[in-house]
Amino acid sequence: MSNNAHIIAKLNDLARSAMGIASKVFVTDGVASLPPEDLSDIRQKVETCNDFSDDNNPYGERDFGAFHHGEHHIFWKIDYYNKTLDAGSEDPADPAVTTRVLTIMLASEY
């Protein structure tokens, strides 16, 4: 894993574990329509995700995950934007120029 990938992975872990503080969080309509207790459980699974392998984390950045919750297949992903959110970040390893956007969605909404 490159040094930048290692830094990005740590920042992404923080973005997930401190949702809404270290990242902006968006939940798609499909996930938002689930009962509140399901949404709480799903957020907890995203926050505590540590199931990363070469298959689901080929670049070592820990920016995507998938799991089942009841009958639903859930995806989450982290994207890197500049501070004004109008373009991608020039350097996702630099939190001074990057806003992380965490999206939680049903797999069918991807």
C-alpha positions in Angstrom: 0.0 0.0 0.0 1.4 3.4 -0.9 1.9 6.1 1.7 -1.0 8.1 0.2 -3.3 5.1 0.3 -2.4 4.5 3.9 -3.2 8.1 4.8 -6.4 8.0 2.7 -7.5 4.8 4.4 -7.0 6.3 7.9 -9.0 9.4 6.9 -11.8 7.2 5.4 -11.9 5.2 8.6 -12.4 8.5 10.5 -15.0 9.6 8.0 -17.0 6.5 8.7 -16.5 6.3 12.5 -17.3 10.0 13.0 -20.1 10.3 10.4 -21.3 13.8 10.0 -18.3 15.2 11.7 -15.4 14.0 9.6 -17.5 13.6 6.5 -20.8 14.7 4.9 -23.3 11.8 4.9 -26.0 11.1 2.4 -28.5 8.4 2.6 -30.4 7.4 -0.5 -34.2 7.4 -0.7 -34.3 3.6 -0.5 -32.3 3.5 2.8 -34.1 6.5 4.2 -37.5 4.8 3.6 -36.5 1.9 5.9 -37.7 1.9 9.6 -35.6 4.0 11.9 -34.2 1.0 13.8 -33.0 -0.4 10.5 -31.3 2.9 9.6 -29.6 3.0 13.0 -28.3 -0.6 12.6 -27.1 0.1 9.1 -25.2 3.2 10.2 -23.6 1.2 13.0 -22.5 -1.5 10.5 -20.9 1.2 8.2 -19.2 2.9 11.2 -17.7 -0.3 12.5 -16.9 -2.0 9.1 -13.5 -3.7 9.1 -14.0 -6.4 6.5 -11.5 -5.3 3.9 -9.5 -7.6 1.6 -7.7 -7.4 -1.7 -11.0 -8.4 -3.4 -13.1 -5.5 -2.0 -10.3 -3.0 -1.3 -7.9 -3.3 -4.2 -6.3 0.2 -3.7 -6.1 0.0 0.0 -8.2 3.2 0.6 -11.1 1.5 2.5 -13.6 3.7 0.5 -16.3 1.1 -0.3 -18.2 -1.6 1.6 -21.1 -4.0 1.1 -23.2 -6.0 3.5 -26.6 -7.6 4.0 -29.1 -6.1 6.4 -32.2 -8.3 6.6 -33.4 -8.7 3.1 -31.5 -5.7 1.9 -28.0 -5.6 0.2 -26.4 -2.3 1.4 -23.5 -0.5 -0.3 -21.6 2.4 1.2 -18.9 4.5 -0.6 -16.7 7.5 0.1 -16.0 10.1 -2.6 -13.5 12.9 -2.4 -14.5 16.5 -3.3 -12.9 19.8 -3.0 -14.0 22.1 -0.2 -16.7 23.8 -2.3 -18.1 20.4 -3.4 -18.1 21.5 -7.1 -15.2 19.2 -8.3 -13.2 16.3 -7.2 -10.4 16.8 -4.7 -6.9 17.3 -6.1 -5.4 15.4 -3.2 -7.6 13.0 -1.2 -4.7 12.5 1.3 -4.9 16.2 2.3 -7.9 17.0 4.6 -7.2 20.7 4.1 -8.4 20.5 0.5 -10.8 17.5 0.7 -14.3 17.0 1.8 -15.3 13.3 2.2 -18.8 12.4 1.2 -20.1 9.1 2.5 -23.1 7.7 0.7 -25.2 4.8 2.1 -27.5 3.1 -0.4 -29.4 0.0 -1.3 -27.4 -2.0 -3.9 -30.2 -1.7 -6.3 -29.8 2.1 -6.2 -26.1 2.0 -7.3 
